[in-house]
Amino acid sequence: MNNGGWRVTVPVPRELVKTIGKTRLKRSLDTHSQAEAERRKHAVVAEFLSMIEAARQGRLPKAAVTGMLISTES
């Protein structure tokens, strides 16, 4: 939870950090309800994992991570 709202974070595998340009993918779930966050997180995690797989296969467009709340924390 961040600032009273829930968010999801997925770490980027070390070998893909350079490709993706970030160590963690994060997105707000736009809710303060834990129950609603539990329902929403699965779609976001699936999207992030899809993005990581695309990077692994060399087909991640640079624009894919533009505009996302992304952390460079290790």
Secondary structure, 3 states (H helix, E strand, C coil): CECCECEEEEECCHHHHHHHCCCEEEEECCCCCHHHHHHHHHHHHHHHHHHHHHHHCCCCCHHHHCCCCEECCC
